[in-house]
Amino acid sequence: MKSYVTLLLICFVQSPLFADDSERLAGMLASATGNGGLVTIPPGDYYLDGIAPLKINSNSAVSAYGARFHLPKTLRDKARVVAFAGENVSDFRWSGGHFIGHVFDPAKSSNSWEPNANTRGIFITTPPDGRSENLTFRDITSTGLAGAAITVLGAEKKGSDREIERFARNVTVENCTLERSGKFILSVRMNETQPQNCKRALGNIGGCVMLRCMDRIYLFANF
């Protein structure tokens, strides 16, 4: 009697817990030079590992309608994550896009982000010899960001974090809707800044509040 043994091979394919689309997005942003400054980020989901911000450049326009940017699902205490950043940026426009985070919620018994984690969507800084001006942000949405959705900083005087060497100029924010975003800036930064240096700029904008504190422009949702 012959016996037959059938070997059943089972292959397990393990998908990564968190796919990172940073390289793909970086390639899109780099294409602005050869495309008349226009960058189109197609609709869809993009996952960012938060290790390094993606660079944005002057003389360019980003259209991100329908794009959803997912920040890391888990962040340790005091983690600092910036999705997109630029220095010395001028003549720049960003339109559309939705930033998704997991801001700490004290009402929940379990949180994947620690309370002191800080995340920003778009972060623009100015060196002492540079300038940041003619910046437009419109139709941006976010939920769960543990920090400002949009931050624009002028140049600080050397050795000081209060005195301003050069202010950011001509910054426009239009039609933004931010939910559960900017709590870190609201509760900490505002307490550190002299009240007379802060005012609401343009009031409520599509569900957002923008505060201008000296050279800083912080955009966050109402609570």
Secondary structure, 3 states (H helix, E strand, C coil): CCCCCCCCCCCCCCCCCCCCCHHHHHHHHHHHHHCCCEEECCCEEEECCCCCCEECCCCEEEECCCEEEECCCCECCCCEEEEEEEECCEEEEEECCEEECCCCCCCCCCCCECCCCEEEEEEEECCCCCCCEEEEEECCEEECCCCCCEEECCEECCCCCCCEEECCEEEEEECCEEECCCHHHHHHHHHHCCHHHEEEEEEEECCEEEEEECCEEEEEECC
